[in-house]
Amino acid sequence: MLRSSDETVDIRHWKKVAQHLPEEIVADRFLTKEECEAAVFQSIWELGYKCPRCDFEGKSWVLKSRNIFQCPDCRFQYSARSQTPLRRKTVPFLDCFKGAEWIIATMAANRRNILTINSFAGIVKLKNYRTARALRLEMFKELQKPLGGFWGRLICVDAVQESVDSQDRLEALMDYYDFGSLKARFTKFEK
Ligand SMILES: [Zn+2]
């Protein structure tokens, strides 16, 4: 159960974000690390890109190697990850996409009781309790922003998905992740 004393749960917010999740679940939409990284790049660019070091804004960025960009002005090189909430973290984007979807789906279906650290850790494949707890809270806070903030931009689509019911989506995810065994598998964390 997610406990957070300073936030009041606004189900309307979560339902609104969930309405922009396509029917196809994240695990079927994003198959590789590369696809996720491409989505992250895309989302960073859409916000209007600025060099993190010299504030240069322009279009002639150089791709040095896969996912390493170089500022055309100051030649600073950096990865997409360094410009995201995952800087200094090693958890794969794909697992975070799945974690974000799980948070949105449980909240929108008003089932925060199953948004446990265990279930979240199982989906993002983290074995350390504190790491999982910290990431869940961080992602939850970001997802509380309009349309789910950074994570929402990555896994949501523009069009409202009228046909997808919140309960159905959650059930589809619970089936996909074999929720029963997920609970049993992640009762023990590494210290
Ligand atoms: Zn620069």
Residues whose N, C-alpha, C, O or C-beta is under 5 A from the ligand:
A	BS01	ZN	C51 R53 C54 D55 F56 C71 D73 C74 R75 F76
